[in-house]
Amino acid sequence: MPHADLADIFSRSKSRYYINLPEVLRRVAPSLVSDILVEQSWSQEPRGLTEILEAEDVLFHQAWYNRHWNMRIGIQQGEIKVVEKETWPRPPGAPRRSSGTC
């Protein structure tokens, strides 16, 4: 009930008195309260190192596969030319690489 000094301001049929916000929200907008409760109670465990490393490995192989197929398509369409190692142009005066190094 409101304070006696203010009681005549409030209508019994249209006025409600609450002392905490959750009660008001439950009465006025119950769907909002349930959405907030779900949001507040939801938690997600962080991924473990093993799961992260597995995902990284999958991504690495997917990127390699994509690049590999793009290179194959480029070769088939003549956009990439395959040459022998011995005929690959080198800058003038550059030392020849031995077969054991990259």
Secondary structure, DSSP 4 states (H G I P E B T S, - for coil): ---TTTGGGS-TTT----SSHHHHHHHH-HHHHHHHHHHHH---PPPPHHHHHHHHHHHHHHHHHHHHHHHHHHHHTTSS----GGGS---TTPPPPPTT--
